Amino acid sequence: MPELPEVEVLRRSLEPHLLGDRIERVEVRNPSLREPVDVARLRRAARGKEIVTLRRRSKYLLIDLGGGWTVIVHLGMSGRLTLAPEEAEVEPHEHVAFHLRSGRRLRLRDPRRFGVVFAVRTAELADDPHFAALGPEPLEPELSGEVLANAAAGRRGPVKAFLMDAGVVVGVGNIYASESLHRAGIHPGRPVSRISRRSWDRLAASAVAVLRQAISQGGTTLNDFADGEGRSGYFQVSLTVYDREGEPCLTCGRPVRRIVQAGRSTYYCPGCQR
Ligand SMILES: [Zn+2]
């Protein structure tokens, strides 16, 4: 499943290929995604419009267009957004395609159809229900211990669930939460009420470092997005605890443990994380 680093790598890889191009035609082969595609609205927003900027908010890719519209794509569980020459064959599950003036098409392939494509007035993005409840981005500006400490005030519950709460900070999914906590030396089950300000600082810095590292590792797959071959470009980051139950901690050598929290696997080192 694409996480924030994958979406950020996708954004960076597509950006130089898309800016200044123009969407000539919008083709929706199957509107039955997680949310039904409003085809008429999407066409009205995008047809004939220049691509002005590519942004990311949480795991949404935001394609700002001339005329004050933004097309938003979420890849769901299995979606892939690739750029292909116009003459390339239609892929299986290619549900939405933006035909570009440059003779290419930006296509969404999504076998499981958990993706989302919609258009919003750029000026109204912040109030859109997809975005209104989201917490701050972790990277720009960099997440601080202060933000976490303030969000934790008066709350209970284990720190891992807190860190994965998109209302606290977006983009720290299950894998990155485990990795950030290990890096910060904090036990995933520790209640948020028992975390010091210094530990919050350490955790914030750890989350930033882990996400940055994932993005830079994903950067090596940049060409996969742009070559039109339809390869996914999702990448395996080097993980220190996640999915390493029983294997030695890379820091202290003790076996990594797995516990289940809120139905999700958590991996941690009993030596390094208190
Ligand atoms: Zn350890």
Boltz pocket constraint, residues with backbone or C-beta under 6 A from the ligand:
constraints:
  - pocket:
      binder: B
      contacts: [[A, 249], [A, 250], [A, 251], [A, 252], [A, 253], [A, 254], [A, 269], [A, 270], [A, 271], [A, 272], [A, 273]]
      max_distance: 6.0
